[in-house]
Amino acid sequence: MRLSDIEVGVVLPSREFSCDNRQLFLYNAVLFNAHRIHYDYGYATEVEGYADLVLAGPLIGDWLHQCIDSWVGEHGRLLSMEYSNRFAAYVDEVLTGNGSVVAIDTENKTAEVDLRIENANGDVIAPGKATVQLHG
Amino acid sequence: MNAEPTLELGDDVRSAIGRTAAPRTEVVTRRDIRKYSIATGQTERKYLDGDVAPAMFHLALFWDIVELDELMPDGVSVDTLLPKFPLEKAMAGGLELKYLKPIHPGDELTATRSLIDIYLKQGSKGPIIFYEVIMNVKDSNGDDVVWEKTTRLLR
């Protein structure tokens, strides 16, 4: 894929993401994140009022990055990303990552991509925007 | 009907703007990259084998390591860069990231965090405090590797 191969409106391949409690444990262990909403069901639901164990916000952010990585591959590189965590997402929940090209800068060989991670209800859990540099 | 009391940010809070934490240096290992890649569900071999770090790996590399007595009952530690805020319920936040150089095993990286702004907005359910923290990650040559701005909301 080269910059000349894409145009505004091109849709990125959709990606499905889910995190079971083993992966949720590993992720928070890697971060050294002891926040109880991620592993203590009673605390998460009864004290903090969540529906289930909560996925860490940066994991959702990582998945937005993976949507770009899968699409760009070795044809370019990610220059920047911005995103926000709007709603909680939960263990075992199936989320979908989608995106589309919204601008192209031929001089700098960059493309701007709007991204989102959605849940099964269509709620946008995390919207994002990335800038990638593509060859040619 | 009683008017809601107005929240203001005192000097003790606002004076923290500009505060910078002591720089922290970490050496990247293939093992750490592999662990991060597996835990985030990466699919590309170069990440799973630890040849190069996926984006956001720096977040795990520089997550605060605190001792047990520094953890609060909810499992979160106090970020010493921040002042004591009059609101404490953390809400959703956002991140801006610029990727300037790839991260490989053996890299010695130094992160510097600064609190650059604190401000108040009136939300539909009451006041919201916003604060912004910038983290600059540089390699041992002084080259910029990652620039990150975190915006957090407190209600």
Interface residues (C-beta under 8 A of the other chain):
Chain A: F17 C19 Q23 L26 Y27 A29 V30 L31 F32 N33 A34 H35 R36 I37 D40 Y43 V47 E48 G57 P58 L59 G61 D62 W63 H65 Q66 D69 S70 R77 L78 L79 S80 M81 E82 Y83 S84 N85 R86 F87
Chain B: D32 K35 Y36 I38 A39 T40 G41 Q42 T43 E44 P54 A55 M56 L59 A60 W63 D64 I65 L71 D74 G75 V76 S77 A92 G93 G94 L95 E96 L97 K98 Y99 T151
